[in-house]
Amino acid sequence: MPNVCKAGFVEELARRFGELRKMDGSGSLFVIGDEAARVYIRYSKVHPGGRTFFGLREVDLRQLEGHNSFLCFLLNDDSAPLIIPFCDFEEVFRAAETAKDGQYKVQLTQRGSLELYVARQGRFNVEGYVGFDVIDRSLKAANELRPPLDLSHSQIQTMLACVGKLKGYDVFVPASDVGRLDWTLARRFQMLEDIPSGFQQIRSVLSEIDVTWVEGGRNTIAALFEVEHSTTVYSGLLRFNDVLLTNPSVSRFTIVSSDARRGLFARQLFRPTFRKSGLSELCSFLEYRNVFDWHTRLARGARDGPMG
């Protein structure tokens, strides 16, 4: 469905999920059925350079707390809606500061993957939230959020590597981890045996980072991922900081962890050392469920094609 306006999106919500009513005091808050779900709709034009701008009113977000609620972001470029369970980001917004107009300022950006930027809280990978399936799954589960996935560090690492391959990147995984990858989750493919040339100064650091995406044939690092399953979020941020300070050409960093650590990520990321280096503006957070959904969606689209 082309996302050309809020009215069209509301019509599609009603068609898919039944009766909608607007909540008092807001033109953007809607209730599905008898409080089956609440949705908060925000819209932005896509400006030159792919820039988008959204304002989320603090008073509106308060109406989402304690309910099965979703943040819905619409663009005027015919892209599918981005629909995020509010509970996944409630702690992030609680720690954020509003602008003078009482709104939280956020943006959607494309840096190889779709990311939500919350001012002074960081970037969060939201690829797994594209489309109406997020609400559909929630309602089918009798208004309960999906149960947590019991995934190991190696399984998350495997799916991240596969996502990179499906997106056209070469992939490097530390040699000590390759034998532990779970190929029951993905089609096996050939990975790089070493990090790209030109990064000798940080070779020891890069060789320990869980997943590296490399622009094919260009020896350029496209993205770095650290899976913080049992280790501290801070340790992963320190590795990223070392990379950034030594080679500023690397500009995409992602901490991957359970949803319970999302708030911790935001607090650690805005330590003075990471703000001064600029890492706080470049690092994003990716939750396990998002990795699973991202991999599932891409693998489904490529199921009939060769992995190479």
Secondary structure, DSSP 8 states (H G I E B T S, - for coil): -----HHHHHHHHHHHH--EEE-TT-SSEEEETTTTEEEEEEEE--BGGGB--EEEEHHHHHTTTTSSEEEEEEESSS---EEEEGGGTHHHHHHS---TTSEEEEEEEESSSEEEEETTTEEEE-GGGBSTHHHHHHHHTTT---------HHHHHHHHHHHHHHTT-EEE--HHHHTT--TTSS-----BSS--TT-GGGHHHHTTSSEEEEETTTTEEEEEEEE-SSS-HHHHHHHHHHHHHH-TT---EEEEE-GGGHHHHHHHHTSHHHHHHTGGGTEEEEEHHHHHHHHHHHHHHTTTS---
